[in-house]
Amino acid sequence: MTISDVLVEGEPAELLLEAIMSLMENSEEADGMTRFGGKLGGDSGAALIHALGRITAELRADDMRSFLPGRTRSKRTEEQRGADAFILLVDRLEEALTARRGR
Protein backbone atom coordinates (compact mmCIF):
# COMPACT_ATOMS: atom_id res chain seq x y z
CA MET A 1 0.00 0.00 0.00
CA THR A 2 1.37 3.39 -0.98
CA ILE A 3 0.34 6.86 0.19
CA SER A 4 -1.70 7.09 -3.03
CA ASP A 5 -3.92 4.28 -1.75
CA VAL A 6 -4.69 5.88 1.63
CA LEU A 7 -8.01 7.73 1.93
CA VAL A 8 -8.95 10.17 4.67
CA GLU A 9 -12.54 11.38 4.73
CA GLY A 10 -12.91 9.82 1.29
CA GLU A 11 -10.05 11.83 -0.20
CA PRO A 12 -6.53 10.72 -1.19
CA ALA A 13 -4.12 11.38 1.69
CA GLU A 14 -1.47 12.43 -0.81
CA LEU A 15 -3.64 15.33 -2.06
CA LEU A 16 -4.63 16.37 1.45
CA LEU A 17 -1.01 16.42 2.55
CA GLU A 18 -0.08 18.50 -0.50
CA ALA A 19 -2.81 21.05 0.27
CA ILE A 20 -1.91 21.30 3.97
CA MET A 21 1.79 21.70 3.20
CA SER A 22 0.93 24.48 0.78
CA LEU A 23 -1.12 26.25 3.45
CA MET A 24 1.70 25.88 5.95
CA GLU A 25 4.12 27.56 3.55
CA ASN A 26 1.87 30.64 3.65
CA SER A 27 1.23 30.66 7.39
CA GLU A 28 2.05 33.43 9.81
CA GLU A 29 2.15 33.47 13.59
CA ALA A 30 1.04 36.30 15.85
CA ASP A 31 -0.09 36.42 19.47
CA GLY A 32 0.23 32.64 19.88
CA MET A 33 -2.06 31.97 16.93
CA THR A 34 -1.22 30.63 13.51
CA ARG A 35 -3.06 31.97 10.51
CA PHE A 36 -3.11 30.01 7.27
CA GLY A 37 -3.67 31.69 3.96
CA GLY A 38 -3.07 31.40 0.30
CA LYS A 39 -4.81 30.05 -2.71
CA LEU A 40 -5.40 26.38 -3.27
CA GLY A 41 -6.48 25.03 -6.57
CA GLY A 42 -6.66 21.88 -8.53
CA ASP A 43 -7.11 18.45 -7.11
CA SER A 44 -5.41 19.10 -3.77
CA GLY A 45 -7.55 22.14 -3.03
CA ALA A 46 -10.72 20.28 -3.96
CA ALA A 47 -9.74 17.31 -1.79
CA LEU A 48 -9.11 19.59 1.19
CA ILE A 49 -12.43 21.41 0.76
CA HIS A 50 -14.35 18.13 0.43
CA ALA A 51 -12.69 16.55 3.48
CA LEU A 52 -13.22 19.66 5.59
CA GLY A 53 -16.84 19.78 4.48
CA ARG A 54 -17.42 16.22 5.65
CA ILE A 55 -15.83 16.84 9.05
CA THR A 56 -17.63 20.17 9.48
CA ALA A 57 -20.95 18.42 8.80
CA GLU A 58 -20.06 15.77 11.37
CA LEU A 59 -19.28 18.46 13.97
CA ARG A 60 -22.46 20.40 13.11
CA ALA A 61 -24.51 17.23 13.67
CA ASP A 62 -22.76 16.70 17.03
CA ASP A 63 -23.54 20.28 17.97
CA MET A 64 -27.21 19.84 17.02
CA ARG A 65 -27.44 16.66 19.12
CA SER A 66 -26.16 18.68 22.07
CA PHE A 67 -29.59 20.35 22.21
CA LEU A 68 -31.28 17.06 23.05
CA PRO A 69 -32.65 16.72 26.59
CA GLY A 70 -30.02 15.88 29.18
CA ARG A 71 -27.09 17.04 27.05
CA THR A 72 -24.81 20.03 27.53
CA ARG A 73 -25.47 22.53 24.77
CA SER A 74 -22.61 23.30 22.44
CA LYS A 75 -21.75 26.97 22.11
CA ARG A 76 -19.23 26.42 19.32
CA THR A 77 -19.28 29.16 16.70
CA GLU A 78 -19.03 28.54 12.98
CA GLU A 79 -15.43 29.81 13.08
CA GLN A 80 -14.58 27.46 15.95
CA ARG A 81 -16.22 24.57 14.10
CA GLY A 82 -14.07 25.28 11.05
CA ALA A 83 -10.89 25.39 13.13
CA ASP A 84 -11.89 22.18 14.94
CA ALA A 85 -12.56 20.51 11.58
CA PHE A 86 -9.10 21.46 10.32
CA ILE A 87 -7.41 20.08 13.46
CA LEU A 88 -9.44 16.86 13.23
CA LEU A 89 -8.49 16.48 9.57
CA VAL A 90 -4.78 16.87 10.35
CA ASP A 91 -5.10 14.35 13.20
CA ARG A 92 -6.95 11.84 11.00
CA LEU A 93 -4.42 12.29 8.22
CA GLU A 94 -1.56 11.65 10.63
CA GLU A 95 -3.29 8.54 12.03
CA ALA A 96 -3.90 7.15 8.54
CA LEU A 97 -0.34 7.73 7.41
CA THR A 98 1.09 6.31 10.63
CA ALA A 99 -1.07 3.21 10.25
CA ARG A 100 0.13 2.81 6.66
CA ARG A 101 3.76 2.92 7.78
CA GLY A 102 3.07 0.26 10.40
CA ARG A 103 1.86 -2.27 7.81
Residue pairs with C-beta under 8 A, 6 or more apart in sequence:
1 100
1 103
3 13
3 14
3 17
3 97
3 100
4 12
4 14
6 12
6 13
6 14
6 96
6 97
6 100
7 13
7 96
8 16
8 51
8 89
8 92
8 93
8 96
9 50
9 51
9 54
9 55
9 89
9 92
10 50
10 51
10 54
11 47
11 48
11 50
11 51
12 47
13 93
13 96
13 97
13 100
15 43
15 44
15 47
15 48
16 44
16 47
16 48
16 51
16 89
16 93
17 93
17 97
18 44
19 40
19 44
19 45
19 47
19 48
20 48
20 90
20 93
22 38
22 40
22 44
23 36
23 37
23 38
23 40
24 36
25 38
26 36
26 37
26 38
27 34
27 35
27 36
27 37
28 34
28 35
28 37
29 35
39 45
40 48
40 49
48 89
51 89
52 82
52 85
52 86
52 89
55 85
55 88
55 89
55 92
56 81
56 82
56 85
59 76
59 81
59 84
59 85
59 88
60 81
62 74
63 74
63 76
63 81
65 71
66 72
66 73
66 74
67 73
67 74
76 84
